[in-house]
Amino acid sequence: MLNKTKVVVTIGPSTMEKEQIKRLMLGGMDVARLNMSHSNYSFCTDIIEKINELNEELHLSIAIMLDLEGPEVRTGKFLNGQAYFRQGDKIRIYMDEVIGDSTKFSVNYSNLIKEVTHNSIIKVKDGMMSFEVIDIKNDCIICEVLTDGVIENHQTVKVEGVKLKLPKMSTKDETDVVFAHKLNVDFIALSYVCSQEDVLAVSDILIRLKNDHIGLISKIETEEAVNNLDEIVRVSDGIMVARGDLGVDIPIERVPGVQKKIIDKCHKAGIISIVATELLSSMERTNRPTRAEVSDVANAVLDGADAVMLSNETTIGKYPIETLTMMEKIINSAEKDIDYIEFIKNKEDRENNITGMISHSVVECASKLDCCAIIAPTMSGYTARMMSNCRPSCPIIAVSPSEATVKSLQLHFAVNPVLIDEIKDFDKIIEVSKKVTFELISTQPGDRIIITGGYPFNEVKSTNFMKIEEL
């Protein structure tokens, strides 16, 4: 069974070996994410080389997402990588780099000392740790620990109720975008996007590099981004609901409602939606999720998200393969309860071009005829994306001779992209479509598929045919 909701898997120490990556690829990973907040170029290059080799070996086309660090404040390094802080203790936060311990740590933002005031609440590690400012010295901030806990290297730092005057785009981010271009990654996730200008700044770099392949995924992590959501959606290829930092910047009880709002806006705009952070976080330590986590994943699927993402579960967790297996099981079960008819109806009046109208008709016919698959021969992926946005009840198998197109489709709901040889003859298209269907789906005699696309293949720019075939 081909799941329709995609899974983004973050690669880290727990999953960096080639055999582990291979198991993830065979286990349902659609996109591999590399987080530049915790990765260097050597690590990223090594992982991308392994994935490229495995793609060729396994005849897959797993895509790569590079997640920019963004303009954020982070802790420095700790002795042995972490330190425990006890409630009520007094600690110092330094602007200059020091090796942290249970009495002190440093941050990478020298102006923090100027932008906090007495009684400011400093939150670390997605808000799990809190410190109250009780004094400000020339070189450090003195705080009282409000909550017990452990802080590790390079954890995020925020100040409650204060918008820090961080630069829009760091030199490191600019360099990372060029690095992503050189390594031919497929998506870039933009951290701490607040307005459309933040997205356009990265888009301008890619234009200068003449790169029209990389998709831009804007991460919604602040209240300002929520307020500017419409303009951010207009210039993005996708939106990630980054619930960790978002739950620090806005009241945590607002996050579920904001998540639903973002998924709905993405669906209406026809762009990708990704739900991230703590989906199966208990599986970092145990091989079984909580019931609440299962419900959380299922609700993201039922709301029509294109993809869900695993972070710490697969970077530092003890059970990365088991976590992905569980994610796939939850998705498979939840997709049986999606109201596909309602999604199709919601798109009915929004398609005002030939490709849009045919795409909607194909998805509607596939539902009414109980087809086992929709086959979409495509050069650009446009038809497959249009049909994906109608949320079909059966998989879309997008066959293309373009590897770039195949990888660009990896995040779209229900789309299963397959790399094929160049084909121009219509009968050959039908033959290849049937062959790919038999390879990917368990079929029975009499099952139906719908084949749709533009013909002559590789010559027309719009969808102009729909053919129903009985297997």
ABEGO torsion letter per residue (X at the ends): XBBABBBBBBBBAAAABAAAAAAAAAAGBABBBBBAAABBAAAAAAAAAAAAAAAAAAGBBBBBBBBBAEBBBBBBBBBGGBBBBBBGBBBBBBABBBBBBAABBBBABAAAAAABBBGBBBBBGGGABBBBBABBBAABBBBBBABBEBBBBGBBBBBBGBBBBBBABBAAAAAAAAAAAAAGBABBBBBGBABAAAAAAAAAAAAAAGBAABBBBBBBABAAAAAAAAAAAAABABBBBBAAAAAAABBAAAAAAAAAAAAAAAAAAGBBBBBBEGAAAAAAABABBBAAAAAAAAAAAAAGBABBBBBAAAAABABAAAAAAAAAAAAAAAAAABBAAAAAAAAAAABABAAAAAAAAAAAAAAAAGBABBBBBBAAGAAAAAAAAAGBABBBBBBBABAAAAAAAAABBGBBBBBBBBBABAAAAAAAAAAAAAAABBBBBGBBBBBBEBOBBGABABBABBBBBBX
